[in-house]
Amino acid sequence: MPPTDDLVSLPDADVVRLAQEGRERAFRELVRRYERPVFSLVYRMVRDRETAEDLAQDAFIKVLNHIDRYSPEFKFSSWIFKIANNVAIDHLRRRRIDTISMDGSPHAASASEIEASTFDIAAEQEDALDELAAKELGSAIEVAIGKLRPEYRSCIMLRHVEGRSYEEIASTLDLPLGTVKTYIHRARHELRRALEDLRT
């Protein structure tokens, strides 16, 4: 077993392999690397610090219990974010938090309409969302995101807060790429109003 200091310099794949062998220090190193991003993702989903701390802990317990199932062909970060996201969504569904259904919204486009437009969202809108995300998101945007259905919220969080590509989001959430694009497209329609309010 490498010394603890040496673990810090190892890539995720090597640390995971040691954790799969039952090396406790290796698992602690994985927690050290991912506790902040996992908490951040969960917190932005549930919007309550104490709940997020509990759910992040639950996520790491699941990671520990299922570390033997991790396959190195996938990025470890995608695998752990998927577990954290599922824990958060399960919590939200249990709480039956009110969400906005986009299906009946006059702003919601059909999948075929979105596909036909090649998901060409205005660059200004996406850049503005990214800028707000970089500033930890304005409170109005936080509120608007909190009203999205959990599936949309996950995609927006991973895209604009974590900076994930569409492909990474699809892998993390185990969704078809087209579905991810549809969710993000529809969610942006809701967020656009809040964004316009902030910029006026």
Secondary structure as GFF3:
##gff-version 3
##sequence-region A 1 200
A	DSSP	alpha_helix	4	9	.	.	.	ID=ss1
A	DSSP	alpha_helix	12	20	.	.	.	ID=ss2
A	DSSP	alpha_helix	24	46	.	.	.	ID=ss3
A	DSSP	alpha_helix	49	65	.	.	.	ID=ss4
A	DSSP	three_ten_helix	67	69	.	.	.	ID=ss5
A	DSSP	alpha_helix	76	95	.	.	.	ID=ss6
A	DSSP	alpha_helix	111	116	.	.	.	ID=ss7
A	DSSP	alpha_helix	123	134	.	.	.	ID=ss8
A	DSSP	alpha_helix	139	146	.	.	.	ID=ss9
A	DSSP	alpha_helix	150	156	.	.	.	ID=ss10
A	DSSP	pi_helix	157	161	.	.	.	ID=ss11
A	DSSP	alpha_helix	166	173	.	.	.	ID=ss12
A	DSSP	alpha_helix	177	199	.	.	.	ID=ss13
###
